Amino acid sequence: MFSGGPISTMDASTPGPEVVVVQGETIVAVGARALLERYPDTPTVDLAGRTLLPGFIDAHNHLSIAALHPRFGEATAVADRDALVAAVRAQAAAEPEADWVRLWGWGQNGPGYAPLRADLDAAEIDRPIVLAHSSLHQCVVSSAALDRLGIGRSTPDPQGGEIAHDPDGTPNGLLVERAWSDAHAQSMAAYADPDRWADHVATRARLLLRDGVVAVHDAACSPQAEAVYHRLARTGDLPVSVLVMPHSARLLTNDLGGRLDGATTGDGDHRVRVGPVKLFADGGIAIALDVHVGGRRMRYGSVMDDLGGAALRAARAGFRIAVHAMGNLGVDHATTAFTRVRQALGDGDHRFRLEHAGVTTPASWRALADLDAVAVVQPGFVEHVGIQSGGVVFDDAHWLAFSGLADAGVVIAGSSDDPCAPYPPLWCARLGESRATSSGISFEPDQRVDLDDWLRAYTLGAAFAGGQEHERGRLAPGLRADFVVLDRGGPEPRVAQTWIAGQLVHDAP
Ligand SMILES: [Zn+2]
């Protein structure tokens, strides 16, 4: 049992208890010190003044993709063609068996270098080359890759994607949004060996423990990645719990194919459970916006017009729905799809999830609240979105409107979008509280949310987003004994310990 420090249960029915009693993997009692007499044989853990709270749940994390990063070439700091050529050649040598040469990390807040096909061709490698953008929403490919993908001068843009061209009409290698789905799937195929992939997932997941993360929602989980999680769970080698959000291996598409016939939302156990399917309303780079800046209308991007049908098919097949939406038009498009599902299937508990909620309006906050939707947000986005926005705000919409959503009654769930942004929950929460970027931009400070509300979003809110509020996210009898011990004594709170199923899995020095 745990005592000797503040206990934050995230449960209004048991505020301020003195002890939490654990037996096996489960919490059996929460309450006053007198409980100690009822459980005389339970070993005691002294919190030594530190705070006990439920373990963090990262409700939007691409663990199965991030896990493979050590095997991809890293191009985060690449700032010119020579450095890129060197990185491509190093990767080709490091992974000689891989069909594609895959690198990642271009973009976000890195150097302003924007490579194209010719830069990759300069490496003179005979295999196709793909350089994935750090957002996982676009890439640059080599000429050999364009050939492999069957993309030529006359290839039309896919709906929701763009094949970029040189002035003379030749594809220049930049594939935006859905134009990169096939390049992603084909270049990932060489890394799908279940044994090695499982080892990488376990290694990456152990890192998460140091930051108090005990569970993740894998926010675009291919069928192959789902199989890897099940394999790890079977052998007892999965360090964190995973809620898989089924998606095609072709990232960003709304076509779930045969997966709709498989296990549905809620199936599984506390280690690996099926969550909502992941669908897309708009892009991550080409976000669908219609806003005003300084009185001038600004329109950008487009919505994915196959969302409504895909959402309805998935809901009818027994799945809950999570929709990526970044721009305000994307958010409205997602809200329309949720409304159609509710009209078709009735007023039950749909637990609709809006992933990101990048740009929203007061009207969309109310619409989401009316739908009882959950906003799965990323406070860490304050850093890179804040920097990219250059401090420009809209007349009629808000970036990352954490307080707007919460005050309208929308449950917010905390998450990172790792590897598209850093994952440590306390680092992310700090940004969601300060709304200040490292470059000194104060990014819509009115949309700040306090640290304690972020702790709730990373526990109770994220468990609710996953439909797992009866299993985790609070400290209450019958729930998982997954904890974070938080040291709030210093200038910044830090994770002192992480516990899973009543076992200490991380103890900070
Ligand atoms: Zn994501």
Residues whose N, C-alpha, C, O or C-beta is under 5 A from the ligand:
A	BS01	ZN	A219 D417
